[in-house]
Amino acid sequence: MKKITFILAALIMTLDANAQNLKFGVKAGLNVATMSAASYSGEKEKTPGMTIGFHVGGYVNYAISDIFAIQGELLYSGQGSNKKTAQSGETKIRMGFINVPLLAEFKFIPTVPEFSVFGGVQVGFNISRKVTWSDGSSASGSKLDDMLKPEKINTLDVAAVTGVQYMFMEHLTVGARYNMGLLNGSSGSGEYKVSGNRHSVFQVCVGWTF
């Protein structure tokens, strides 16, 4: 009986210690997004412009030590680009993604434990798209709209992630990060085979850790 009581007490203490290392939070912020220049049907688009969006979601952080932690997130992210080609003219692309970053957090400065650096990978799933002319009217029928139809885009996106964060008052966080897309945003088919359209997103955010 004493052994069982000891084992239960040790298990409770272990779970309590692990719970202290586990933190949850919410975050939201600004996206400055673009998509890399694409080449299709022998035509190279001009340097794409940036678009402004937002991201919002939650995260869970597990501290393995005082200087190292693992963080997982679930975010909605508005991305896209402003693109211009000889045939399509100037168009705006707006895409919505559900992104799942898996990050490693490092605290390199012992005297400033509030500052941390992040790095990792992000998997994203496209859930919406809209292509319009620069004046906001529908770009249906344009070459770029055809390239970004649901059946021709890659609904899966993978990005490398790096960033920094600073925590105030043990709860409020302010951070910045860069997501560099590793996969083509669209693939096309036949004569409309596309090379490029990789997502690139710079983010600034605020968060609250509970």
N, C-alpha and C positions, 0 to 999 in steps of 0.2 A: 504493500500500500504506500509506504514511504517513497519507494522508487517511482511508482506511478505519479504520485503527487509532485515529486521532483521533476520528472520528465514534462508533466503538464505545465509546471511553473516555468521551466526553461523554454518551452515552446511559446508560451504567452509572451515572455520577455523578448524572444527572438522576433515574433510577429510585431510587437510594439516597436522594437528598434527599427525594423524594416519599414514600418509605417511612418516613422519619423523621417526616413530618407525619401519617402514618396510624396511628391507634391503635385497639385493640379492647378491649372490656370486657364485664363481666357485671354485672347489677344485680338487686336484689329489694327489695321494700318493702311498705308498708301502703297500702290504699285506704280512703278514707271516701267512700262513693258514695251517690247518690240519683238519682231520676228526677223530672223536673218534674211538677207536678200536671196531670192529664189531664182532658179533658172528652169524654164520650161519651153518646149517647142522651139528651141534655139534662141529664145528671147531672155535676156537678163534684165531683171527689174532694177530700177534705180534704188539708191540707198533708202531703206525703209525708215519711216519716222516713228517716234515714240507715241504711246497713248497712256492715259492715266486711268487707273482702276483702283480697286481696293481688295483687301483680304480680311477675313474674319474667321475665328474658330477657337479651338481649345488645344491644350497640351497637357502631357503628363511627364514629369521629370523624376528620375530615380538617381539619387546620389550614391555612387559606388564608394567614393572617398571624398575627402575635403577638396580635392582638385579635379575630380573627374566624375561626370554624370552622363546618363543617356536620356535623351528627350525624344518623345514621339508626339506628333501633332496631327490634327485633322482640320483642314482649312478649306474654305471656299475662296477662290482666287479669280478675279477678273483680269484677263490678259488680252493680248492682241497686238495690233500694229496699224500704222497708216502707211499704205503702200501706193506706189505709182509706177505704171508701166505704159509703154507706148500704145498698147491695144486696149488695156483696161481703164486707163486714166487714173485719177487719184481716188482711192477707195479706203474705207475704214473697216478694219476687222476687229470684232469684239467676240471674245470667247470666254466661257465660264468653265472653270476646272474645280474638281475636288482633289486637293493635293494632300499627300500623306508623307511628310518628311520624317526621316529617322536620322537623328543627329547625335554626335558626340560633343559634349561640353567640357571645355578645359579652362581652368583658372590658373593662369601662368604667374600671376603676381601675388605672392602670399600676403603682402601688405595691403593689397586692394582686392579682397575676396569678392567684392560686389561686381567686379569686371570679369567677363568671360568671353571666350572665343568658341564659335560653333563650326562644325564641319560635318558633312554627310551626304546623303542621297535623298532624292524626293521622287516619288511616283505619283503621277497625276492622271486623272480621268476626265476627258472632255465631256461636258454635259450640255453645252449650248454653243451656238455660233450665230453671228449676224454680220453680213457684209453689206455696206451701204456706200453710196458715193459721198464725196466730201461735203455735200450740202445736206446729207442725211437721208436722201431718197434711196429707194431700194436699188441695189446693184444686180438684181436678178438678171441672169442671162449673160453677164460679163464673164470674161475668161477667168478672172480671179475667183469669182463666185463659184464657177464650175469646178475649179481646182479644190475649193474648200467645202464642197458638198459633204454631208455626213458619210456617204459611202466611200469618199476618197481621202478623208483625213485620217490620221492616226489618232484614235481616241485615247491611246496610251501615250503618256509623256514621261520621260525620265530626265532628271536634272541633277547636276552636282550643286551642292549648297555650301556656302561659306558666309560667316557673319560674326558680328560682335554684339554684346549686350551688357547693359549696366543696370543693377538693381538698387532701388532706393527704398529705405524703410522696411527692408525684408519682404516687400510685397510688390511694389510698383517697378516694372521693368520697361526700359527703353532700348530698342535695338535696331540694327540695320543688317541686311543680308543681300547677297546676290545669288540668283538661281540661273545657272547656265544650262540650257537645254542640250541634251545629248542625242536626241532623235529628230528626224525630219518631222515637221508638223503636218505635212501632207505628202501623199505618195503619187496620186493620180494613176493613170493607166494609159496604155497605148501611146498615141502621139502627145498626150498631155502628161507624160511622166514628169514629176516635179523633183528637183533636187534643192534642198534648203528648207526655209520656213521653220527654223528651229526657234523655240521660245527663249527669250532672255528677259529676266525680270529683276529689277532692283526694288527692294522693299524697305520701308521704315515702319516701325510699329510701336505700340505701347501695349503692355500686358499687366495682368494682375494675378499674382500667385497666392493661392489660398493656404 
